Amino acid sequence: MACIRLLGTVTLLLPLLLSPASDSAQRIPPSAQNPRPAISIERPDEVQMQRKLQKQRLAKRAEDMKRDSQKLFDLATELKNYVDKSGENILSMDVIRKAEEMEKLARQVKNNMRAQ
C-alpha cells in the first residue's frame, strides 16, 4: 500500500520536476545556446590597405603632436618673455591670452596623445 502511494506521488511530481519552472526564466534564445564566432573573411589586399591606412594615421598623429608641442614650447617662451617685461603688479591682456592659448593647446596635445 505504501509502495502504491509512493509510486502515485512520484508519478504526479515527475512531470513538474522535468518541466521548466518558468518559460521566461528557463528559455535561452537559440543564438545564445550555440554561439558562433563571427568569421571575417578579408582579402589580403584589404588587410594590406587597412594596415597602410593605420600607418598613415599614426604618422599624421605623430606629426601633429610634434607640431603642437613645438607651438606649445614657443608660446611658453613668449609667455615667459611677456612676464619678464611686465612689472610685478601688472599683467597685460597679451599675457592672459597667451596663457589661455597655451591651456587650450595643451589640452589638445593631451587628448591627441590619448587617442589611438
Distance bins in CASP14 RR format, pairs under 12 A and 6 or more apart:
PFRMAT RR
TARGET T0000
AUTHOR 0000-0000-0000
RMODE 2
METHOD distances of the structure
MODEL  1
1 7 0 0 0 0 0 1 0 0 0 0 0
1 8 0 0 0 0 0 1 0 0 0 0 0
2 8 0 0 0 0 0 1 0 0 0 0 0
2 9 0 0 0 0 0 1 0 0 0 0 0
3 9 0 0 0 0 0 1 0 0 0 0 0
3 10 0 0 0 0 0 1 0 0 0 0 0
4 10 0 0 0 0 0 1 0 0 0 0 0
4 11 0 0 0 0 0 1 0 0 0 0 0
5 11 0 0 0 0 0 1 0 0 0 0 0
5 12 0 0 0 0 0 1 0 0 0 0 0
6 12 0 0 0 0 0 1 0 0 0 0 0
6 13 0 0 0 0 0 1 0 0 0 0 0
7 13 0 0 0 0 0 1 0 0 0 0 0
7 14 0 0 0 0 0 1 0 0 0 0 0
8 14 0 0 0 0 1 0 0 0 0 0 0
9 16 0 0 0 0 0 1 0 0 0 0 0
9 17 0 0 0 0 0 1 0 0 0 0 0
10 16 0 0 0 0 0 1 0 0 0 0 0
10 17 0 0 0 0 1 0 0 0 0 0 0
10 18 0 0 0 0 0 1 0 0 0 0 0
11 17 0 0 0 0 0 1 0 0 0 0 0
13 19 0 0 0 0 0 1 0 0 0 0 0
18 26 0 0 0 0 0 1 0 0 0 0 0
19 26 0 0 0 0 1 0 0 0 0 0 0
20 26 1 1 0 0 0 0 0 0 0 0 0
20 27 1 0 0 1 0 0 0 0 0 0 0
20 28 0 0 0 0 0 1 0 0 0 0 0
21 27 0 0 0 0 0 1 0 0 0 0 0
27 33 0 0 0 0 0 1 0 0 0 0 0
28 34 0 0 0 0 1 0 0 0 0 0 0
28 35 0 0 0 0 0 1 0 0 0 0 0
29 35 0 0 0 0 0 1 0 0 0 0 0
30 36 0 0 0 0 0 1 0 0 0 0 0
31 38 0 0 0 0 0 1 0 0 0 0 0
40 46 0 0 0 0 0 1 0 0 0 0 0
40 47 0 0 0 0 0 1 0 0 0 0 0
40 50 0 0 0 0 0 1 0 0 0 0 0
41 47 0 0 0 0 0 1 0 0 0 0 0
42 48 0 0 0 0 1 0 0 0 0 0 0
42 49 0 0 0 0 1 0 0 0 0 0 0
42 50 0 0 0 0 1 0 0 0 0 0 0
42 51 0 0 0 0 0 1 0 0 0 0 0
43 49 0 0 0 0 1 0 0 0 0 0 0
43 50 0 0 0 0 0 1 0 0 0 0 0
44 50 0 0 0 0 0 1 0 0 0 0 0
44 51 0 0 0 0 0 1 0 0 0 0 0
45 51 0 0 0 0 0 1 0 0 0 0 0
45 52 0 0 0 0 0 1 0 0 0 0 0
46 52 0 0 0 0 0 1 0 0 0 0 0
46 53 0 0 0 0 0 1 0 0 0 0 0
47 53 0 0 0 0 0 1 0 0 0 0 0
47 54 0 0 0 0 0 1 0 0 0 0 0
48 54 0 0 0 0 0 1 0 0 0 0 0
48 55 0 0 0 0 0 1 0 0 0 0 0
49 55 0 0 0 0 0 1 0 0 0 0 0
49 56 0 0 0 0 0 1 0 0 0 0 0
50 56 0 0 0 0 0 1 0 0 0 0 0
50 57 0 0 0 0 0 1 0 0 0 0 0
51 57 0 0 0 0 0 1 0 0 0 0 0
51 58 0 0 0 0 0 1 0 0 0 0 0
52 58 0 0 0 0 0 1 0 0 0 0 0
52 59 0 0 0 0 0 1 0 0 0 0 0
53 59 0 0 0 0 0 1 0 0 0 0 0
53 60 0 0 0 0 0 1 0 0 0 0 0
54 60 0 0 0 0 0 1 0 0 0 0 0
54 61 0 0 0 0 0 1 0 0 0 0 0
54 116 0 0 0 0 0 1 0 0 0 0 0
55 61 0 0 0 0 0 1 0 0 0 0 0
55 62 0 0 0 0 0 1 0 0 0 0 0
56 62 0 0 0 0 0 1 0 0 0 0 0
56 63 0 0 0 0 0 1 0 0 0 0 0
57 63 0 0 0 0 0 1 0 0 0 0 0
57 64 0 0 0 0 0 1 0 0 0 0 0
57 112 0 0 0 0 0 1 0 0 0 0 0
57 115 0 0 0 0 1 0 0 0 0 0 0
57 116 0 0 0 0 1 0 0 0 0 0 0
58 64 0 0 0 0 0 1 0 0 0 0 0
58 65 0 0 0 0 0 1 0 0 0 0 0
58 112 0 0 0 0 0 1 0 0 0 0 0
58 115 0 0 0 0 0 1 0 0 0 0 0
58 116 0 0 0 0 1 0 0 0 0 0 0
59 65 0 0 0 0 0 1 0 0 0 0 0
59 66 0 0 0 0 0 1 0 0 0 0 0
60 66 0 0 0 0 0 1 0 0 0 0 0
60 67 0 0 0 0 0 1 0 0 0 0 0
60 112 0 0 0 0 0 1 0 0 0 0 0
60 115 0 0 0 0 0 1 0 0 0 0 0
61 67 0 0 0 0 0 1 0 0 0 0 0
61 68 0 0 0 0 0 1 0 0 0 0 0
61 109 0 0 0 0 0 1 0 0 0 0 0
61 111 0 0 0 0 0 1 0 0 0 0 0
61 112 1 0 0 1 0 0 0 0 0 0 0
61 113 0 0 0 0 1 0 0 0 0 0 0
61 114 0 0 0 0 0 1 0 0 0 0 0
61 115 1 0 0 1 0 0 0 0 0 0 0
61 116 0 0 0 0 1 0 0 0 0 0 0
62 68 0 0 0 0 0 1 0 0 0 0 0
62 69 0 0 0 0 0 1 0 0 0 0 0
62 112 0 0 0 0 1 0 0 0 0 0 0
62 113 0 0 0 0 0 1 0 0 0 0 0
62 115 0 0 0 0 0 1 0 0 0 0 0
63 69 0 0 0 0 0 1 0 0 0 0 0
63 70 0 0 0 0 0 1 0 0 0 0 0
63 112 0 0 0 0 0 1 0 0 0 0 0
64 70 0 0 0 0 0 1 0 0 0 0 0
64 71 0 0 0 0 0 1 0 0 0 0 0
64 105 0 0 0 0 0 1 0 0 0 0 0
64 108 0 0 0 0 1 0 0 0 0 0 0
64 109 0 0 0 0 1 0 0 0 0 0 0
64 111 0 0 0 0 0 1 0 0 0 0 0
64 112 1 0 0 1 0 0 0 0 0 0 0
64 113 0 0 0 0 0 1 0 0 0 0 0
64 115 0 0 0 0 0 1 0 0 0 0 0
65 71 0 0 0 0 0 1 0 0 0 0 0
65 72 0 0 0 0 0 1 0 0 0 0 0
65 105 0 0 0 0 0 1 0 0 0 0 0
65 106 0 0 0 0 0 1 0 0 0 0 0
65 108 0 0 0 0 1 0 0 0 0 0 0
65 109 1 0 0 1 0 0 0 0 0 0 0
65 110 0 0 0 0 0 1 0 0 0 0 0
65 111 0 0 0 0 0 1 0 0 0 0 0
65 112 1 0 1 0 0 0 0 0 0 0 0
65 113 1 0 0 1 0 0 0 0 0 0 0
65 114 0 0 0 0 0 1 0 0 0 0 0
65 115 0 0 0 0 0 1 0 0 0 0 0
66 72 0 0 0 0 0 1 0 0 0 0 0
66 73 0 0 0 0 0 1 0 0 0 0 0
66 109 0 0 0 0 0 1 0 0 0 0 0
66 112 0 0 0 0 0 1 0 0 0 0 0
66 113 0 0 0 0 0 1 0 0 0 0 0
67 73 0 0 0 0 0 1 0 0 0 0 0
67 74 0 0 0 0 0 1 0 0 0 0 0
67 105 0 0 0 0 0 1 0 0 0 0 0
67 108 0 0 0 0 0 1 0 0 0 0 0
67 109 0 0 0 0 1 0 0 0 0 0 0
67 112 0 0 0 0 0 1 0 0 0 0 0
68 74 0 0 0 0 0 1 0 0 0 0 0
68 75 0 0 0 0 0 1 0 0 0 0 0
68 101 0 0 0 0 0 1 0 0 0 0 0
68 102 0 0 0 0 0 1 0 0 0 0 0
68 104 0 0 0 0 0 1 0 0 0 0 0
68 105 1 0 0 1 0 0 0 0 0 0 0
68 106 0 0 0 0 1 0 0 0 0 0 0
68 107 0 0 0 0 0 1 0 0 0 0 0
68 108 1 0 0 1 0 0 0 0 0 0 0
68 109 1 0 1 0 0 0 0 0 0 0 0
68 110 0 0 0 0 1 0 0 0 0 0 0
68 111 0 0 0 0 0 1 0 0 0 0 0
68 112 1 0 0 1 0 0 0 0 0 0 0
68 113 0 0 0 0 1 0 0 0 0 0 0
69 75 0 0 0 0 0 1 0 0 0 0 0
69 76 0 0 0 0 0 1 0 0 0 0 0
69 102 0 0 0 0 0 1 0 0 0 0 0
69 105 0 0 0 0 1 0 0 0 0 0 0
69 106 0 0 0 0 1 0 0 0 0 0 0
69 108 0 0 0 0 0 1 0 0 0 0 0
69 109 1 0 0 1 0 0 0 0 0 0 0
69 110 0 0 0 0 0 1 0 0 0 0 0
69 112 0 0 0 0 1 0 0 0 0 0 0
69 113 0 0 0 0 1 0 0 0 0 0 0
70 76 0 0 0 0 0 1 0 0 0 0 0
70 77 0 0 0 0 0 1 0 0 0 0 0
70 105 0 0 0 0 0 1 0 0 0 0 0
70 109 0 0 0 0 0 1 0 0 0 0 0
71 77 0 0 0 0 0 1 0 0 0 0 0
71 78 0 0 0 0 0 1 0 0 0 0 0
71 98 0 0 0 0 0 1 0 0 0 0 0
71 101 0 0 0 0 1 0 0 0 0 0 0
71 102 0 0 0 0 1 0 0 0 0 0 0
71 104 0 0 0 0 0 1 0 0 0 0 0
71 105 1 0 0 1 0 0 0 0 0 0 0
71 106 0 0 0 0 0 1 0 0 0 0 0
71 108 0 0 0 0 1 0 0 0 0 0 0
71 109 0 0 0 0 1 0 0 0 0 0 0
72 78 0 0 0 0 0 1 0 0 0 0 0
72 79 0 0 0 0 0 1 0 0 0 0 0
72 98 0 0 0 0 0 1 0 0 0 0 0
72 99 0 0 0 0 0 1 0 0 0 0 0
72 101 0 0 0 0 1 0 0 0 0 0 0
72 102 1 0 0 1 0 0 0 0 0 0 0
72 103 0 0 0 0 0 1 0 0 0 0 0
72 104 0 0 0 0 0 1 0 0 0 0 0
72 105 1 0 1 0 0 0 0 0 0 0 0
72 106 1 0 0 1 0 0 0 0 0 0 0
72 107 0 0 0 0 0 1 0 0 0 0 0
72 108 0 0 0 0 1 0 0 0 0 0 0
72 109 1 0 0 1 0 0 0 0 0 0 0
72 110 0 0 0 0 0 1 0 0 0 0 0
72 112 0 0 0 0 0 1 0 0 0 0 0
73 79 0 0 0 0 0 1 0 0 0 0 0
73 80 0 0 0 0 0 1 0 0 0 0 0
73 102 0 0 0 0 1 0 0 0 0 0 0
73 105 0 0 0 0 0 1 0 0 0 0 0
73 106 0 0 0 0 0 1 0 0 0 0 0
73 109 0 0 0 0 0 1 0 0 0 0 0
74 80 0 0 0 0 0 1 0 0 0 0 0
74 81 0 0 0 0 0 1 0 0 0 0 0
74 98 0 0 0 0 0 1 0 0 0 0 0
74 101 0 0 0 0 0 1 0 0 0 0 0
74 102 0 0 0 0 1 0 0 0 0 0 0
74 105 0 0 0 0 0 1 0 0 0 0 0
75 81 0 0 0 0 0 1 0 0 0 0 0
75 82 0 0 0 0 0 1 0 0 0 0 0
75 94 0 0 0 0 0 1 0 0 0 0 0
75 95 0 0 0 0 0 1 0 0 0 0 0
75 97 0 0 0 0 0 1 0 0 0 0 0
75 98 1 0 1 0 0 0 0 0 0 0 0
75 99 0 0 0 0 1 0 0 0 0 0 0
75 100 0 0 0 0 0 1 0 0 0 0 0
75 101 1 0 1 0 0 0 0 0 0 0 0
75 102 1 0 1 0 0 0 0 0 0 0 0
75 103 0 0 0 0 1 0 0 0 0 0 0
75 104 0 0 0 0 1 0 0 0 0 0 0
75 105 1 0 0 1 0 0 0 0 0 0 0
75 106 0 0 0 0 1 0 0 0 0 0 0
75 109 0 0 0 0 0 1 0 0 0 0 0
76 82 0 0 0 0 0 1 0 0 0 0 0
76 83 0 0 0 0 0 1 0 0 0 0 0
76 98 0 0 0 0 1 0 0 0 0 0 0
76 99 0 0 0 0 1 0 0 0 0 0 0
76 101 0 0 0 0 0 1 0 0 0 0 0
76 102 1 0 0 1 0 0 0 0 0 0 0
76 103 0 0 0 0 0 1 0 0 0 0 0
76 105 0 0 0 0 1 0 0 0 0 0 0
76 106 0 0 0 0 1 0 0 0 0 0 0
77 83 0 0 0 0 0 1 0 0 0 0 0
77 84 0 0 0 0 0 1 0 0 0 0 0
77 98 0 0 0 0 0 1 0 0 0 0 0
77 102 0 0 0 0 0 1 0 0 0 0 0
78 84 0 0 0 0 0 1 0 0 0 0 0
78 85 0 0 0 0 0 1 0 0 0 0 0
78 94 0 0 0 0 1 0 0 0 0 0 0
78 95 0 0 0 0 1 0 0 0 0 0 0
78 97 0 0 0 0 0 1 0 0 0 0 0
78 98 1 0 1 0 0 0 0 0 0 0 0
78 99 0 0 0 0 0 1 0 0 0 0 0
78 101 0 0 0 0 1 0 0 0 0 0 0
78 102 0 0 0 0 1 0 0 0 0 0 0
79 85 0 0 0 0 0 1 0 0 0 0 0
79 86 0 0 0 0 0 1 0 0 0 0 0
79 91 0 0 0 0 0 1 0 0 0 0 0
79 92 0 0 0 0 0 1 0 0 0 0 0
79 94 0 0 0 0 1 0 0 0 0 0 0
79 95 1 0 0 1 0 0 0 0 0 0 0
79 96 0 0 0 0 1 0 0 0 0 0 0
79 97 0 0 0 0 1 0 0 0 0 0 0
79 98 1 0 1 0 0 0 0 0 0 0 0
79 99 1 0 0 1 0 0 0 0 0 0 0
79 100 0 0 0 0 0 1 0 0 0 0 0
79 101 0 0 0 0 1 0 0 0 0 0 0
79 102 1 0 0 1 0 0 0 0 0 0 0
79 103 0 0 0 0 0 1 0 0 0 0 0
79 105 0 0 0 0 0 1 0 0 0 0 0
79 106 0 0 0 0 0 1 0 0 0 0 0
80 86 0 0 0 0 0 1 0 0 0 0 0
80 95 0 0 0 0 1 0 0 0 0 0 0
80 98 0 0 0 0 1 0 0 0 0 0 0
80 99 0 0 0 0 0 1 0 0 0 0 0
80 102 0 0 0 0 0 1 0 0 0 0 0
81 92 0 0 0 0 0 1 0 0 0 0 0
81 94 0 0 0 0 0 1 0 0 0 0 0
81 95 0 0 0 0 1 0 0 0 0 0 0
81 98 0 0 0 0 1 0 0 0 0 0 0
82 90 0 0 0 0 0 1 0 0 0 0 0
82 91 0 0 0 0 1 0 0 0 0 0 0
82 92 1 0 0 1 0 0 0 0 0 0 0
82 93 0 0 0 0 0 1 0 0 0 0 0
82 94 1 0 1 0 0 0 0 0 0 0 0
82 95 1 0 1 0 0 0 0 0 0 0 0
82 96 0 0 0 0 1 0 0 0 0 0 0
82 97 0 0 0 0 1 0 0 0 0 0 0
82 98 1 0 0 1 0 0 0 0 0 0 0
82 99 0 0 0 0 1 0 0 0 0 0 0
82 101 0 0 0 0 0 1 0 0 0 0 0
82 102 0 0 0 0 0 1 0 0 0 0 0
83 90 0 0 0 0 0 1 0 0 0 0 0
83 91 1 0 0 1 0 0 0 0 0 0 0
83 92 0 0 0 0 1 0 0 0 0 0 0
83 94 0 0 0 0 0 1 0 0 0 0 0
83 95 1 0 0 1 0 0 0 0 0 0 0
83 96 0 0 0 0 0 1 0 0 0 0 0
83 98 0 0 0 0 1 0 0 0 0 0 0
83 99 0 0 0 0 1 0 0 0 0 0 0
84 95 0 0 0 0 0 1 0 0 0 0 0
85 91 0 0 0 0 0 1 0 0 0 0 0
85 92 0 0 0 0 1 0 0 0 0 0 0
85 94 0 0 0 0 1 0 0 0 0 0 0
85 95 0 0 0 0 1 0 0 0 0 0 0
86 92 1 0 1 0 0 0 0 0 0 0 0
86 93 0 0 0 0 0 1 0 0 0 0 0
86 94 0 0 0 0 1 0 0 0 0 0 0
86 95 1 0 0 1 0 0 0 0 0 0 0
86 96 0 0 0 0 0 1 0 0 0 0 0
86 98 0 0 0 0 0 1 0 0 0 0 0
87 95 0 0 0 0 0 1 0 0 0 0 0
90 96 0 0 0 0 0 1 0 0 0 0 0
91 97 0 0 0 0 0 1 0 0 0 0 0
91 98 0 0 0 0 0 1 0 0 0 0 0
91 99 0 0 0 0 1 0 0 0 0 0 0
92 98 0 0 0 0 1 0 0 0 0 0 0
92 99 0 0 0 0 0 1 0 0 0 0 0
93 99 0 0 0 0 0 1 0 0 0 0 0
93 100 0 0 0 0 0 1 0 0 0 0 0
94 100 0 0 0 0 0 1 0 0 0 0 0
94 101 0 0 0 0 0 1 0 0 0 0 0
95 101 0 0 0 0 0 1 0 0 0 0 0
95 102 0 0 0 0 0 1 0 0 0 0 0
96 102 0 0 0 0 0 1 0 0 0 0 0
96 103 0 0 0 0 0 1 0 0 0 0 0
97 103 0 0 0 0 0 1 0 0 0 0 0
97 104 0 0 0 0 0 1 0 0 0 0 0
98 104 0 0 0 0 0 1 0 0 0 0 0
98 105 0 0 0 0 0 1 0 0 0 0 0
99 105 0 0 0 0 0 1 0 0 0 0 0
99 106 0 0 0 0 0 1 0 0 0 0 0
100 106 0 0 0 0 0 1 0 0 0 0 0
100 107 0 0 0 0 0 1 0 0 0 0 0
101 107 0 0 0 0 0 1 0 0 0 0 0
101 108 0 0 0 0 0 1 0 0 0 0 0
102 108 0 0 0 0 0 1 0 0 0 0 0
102 109 0 0 0 0 0 1 0 0 0 0 0
103 109 0 0 0 0 0 1 0 0 0 0 0
103 110 0 0 0 0 0 1 0 0 0 0 0
104 110 0 0 0 0 0 1 0 0 0 0 0
104 111 0 0 0 0 0 1 0 0 0 0 0
105 111 0 0 0 0 0 1 0 0 0 0 0
105 112 0 0 0 0 0 1 0 0 0 0 0
106 112 0 0 0 0 0 1 0 0 0 0 0
106 113 0 0 0 0 0 1 0 0 0 0 0
107 113 0 0 0 0 0 1 0 0 0 0 0
107 114 0 0 0 0 0 1 0 0 0 0 0
108 114 0 0 0 0 0 1 0 0 0 0 0
108 115 0 0 0 0 0 1 0 0 0 0 0
109 115 0 0 0 0 0 1 0 0 0 0 0
END
